Amino acid sequence: MSYPPPSGYGPNPAAPYGVHPVTGVPYSDKSKIIAGLLQILVPLGIGRMYIGDVGLGLVQLAVTLVTCGIGALWPFIDGILILVQDTQTDPQGRPLRS
């Protein structure tokens, strides 16, 4: 005799990358590590554009270009903050996956 698996187990099609353990919100398809490394290694706002925050990414790009590269400190520090903070979300409000 075969029993069906208990409900609540197995992959959830609504959350293919899992859910946040505290809030239960599904994780984003964007990676926080990729976004942080893009911000650090290419400090032109590319990491912000990757996670969907295009407006802030364009402002960081403009500041970097207008200040002849000195403004690249802002995206660099922002990349470090993306990596260490757990509160970064995508435009839909889902937390970035690790």
DARAVEN-V777622 format. One record per backbone hydrogen bond with DSSP energy under -1.0 kcal/mol. CO is the residue of the C=O (numbers start at 1). NH is the residue of the N-H. E is the energy in kcal/mol with one decimal. If there is no record, write none. Layout:
# DARAVEN-V777622
CO_NH_E, CO_NH_E
This chain:
# DARAVEN-V777622
6_9_-1.1, 12_15_-1.3, 15_18_-1.6, 18_27_-2.5, 20_24_-2.0, 25_20_-2.8, 30_97_-1.9, 31_35_-2.0, 32_36_-2.4, 33_37_-2.5, 34_38_-2.4, 35_39_-2.0, 36_40_-2.0, 37_41_-3.1, 38_42_-2.1, 42_44_-3.3, 45_49_-1.9, 46_50_-2.1, 47_51_-1.7, 48_53_-2.3, 52_54_-1.4, 53_57_-1.9, 54_58_-2.6, 55_59_-1.9, 56_60_-2.5, 57_61_-2.1, 58_62_-2.5, 59_63_-2.6, 60_64_-2.1, 61_65_-2.3, 62_66_-2.9, 63_67_-2.0, 64_69_-2.9, 65_68_-1.3, 67_70_-1.6, 69_72_-1.4, 70_73_-1.3, 71_74_-1.3, 72_76_-1.7, 73_77_-2.5, 74_78_-2.4, 75_79_-2.2, 76_80_-1.5, 77_81_-2.2, 78_82_-2.3, 79_83_-1.8, 80_84_-1.9, 81_85_-2.3, 88_96_-1.9, 90_93_-2.3, 94_90_-2.4, 95_28_-2.8, 97_32_-3.1
